[in-house]
């Protein structure tokens, strides 16, 4: 059974991992999640430092299914 929970907009574990693997969707969804959480500086840094945020977001989605680190 797949894990349910946070991920990107509560879409489920498997779909969140798939979206996190694709770099473009990972960056766009990471920015949107940070804006939704009212972390505007994090959203700007996510745009400017996309490769770093891509790796960190991918690891946190796989391990904990939520964007808790850097978000």
C-alpha positions in Angstrom: 0.0 0.0 0.0 1.3 3.4 -0.9 2.0 6.0 1.7 -0.5 8.8 2.0 0.3 12.2 3.4 1.8 15.5 2.5 4.0 15.3 -0.5 3.2 17.9 -3.2 -0.4 19.2 -2.4 -1.4 15.8 -0.8 -1.3 13.9 -4.1 0.1 10.7 -2.6 3.6 9.2 -2.2 4.1 7.6 -5.6 2.9 10.6 -7.6 5.0 12.9 -5.4 8.1 10.9 -6.1 7.4 10.9 -9.8 6.9 14.7 -9.8 10.0 15.1 -7.7 12.2 13.1 -10.1 11.3 15.4 -13.0 13.5 18.5 -12.5 11.1 21.1 -14.1 8.1 20.0 -12.1 10.1 19.7 -8.9 11.3 23.3 -9.1 7.9 24.7 -10.1 6.0 22.7 -7.4 8.7 23.5 -4.8 8.2 27.2 -5.6 4.4 26.9 -5.4 4.6 25.0 -2.1 6.9 27.6 -0.5 4.6 30.4 -1.7 1.6 28.6 -0.3 3.4 28.3 3.1 4.2 32.1 2.9 8.0 31.5 2.6 8.7 33.9 -0.1 12.5 34.0 0.5 12.6 30.2 0.1 10.6 30.5 -3.1 13.1 33.0 -4.5 16.0 31.0 -3.4 14.4 27.9 -5.0 14.3 29.8 -8.3 17.9 31.0 -8.0 19.5 27.8 -6.6 17.3 25.3 -8.4 19.8 22.4 -8.6 20.5 22.5 -4.9 16.8 22.7 -4.0 16.0 19.9 -6.6 18.4 17.5 -4.8 17.2 18.4 -1.3 13.5 18.2 -2.3 13.9 14.9 -4.0 15.6 13.4 -1.0 13.0 14.7 1.5 10.1 13.6 -0.7 11.6 10.0 -1.0 12.5 9.8 2.7 9.6 11.6 4.5 7.0 12.4 1.8 6.9 16.1 2.8 8.8 19.2 2.0 10.0 20.0 5.5 13.7 20.8 4.8 14.3 24.2 3.3 10.6 24.8 3.2 
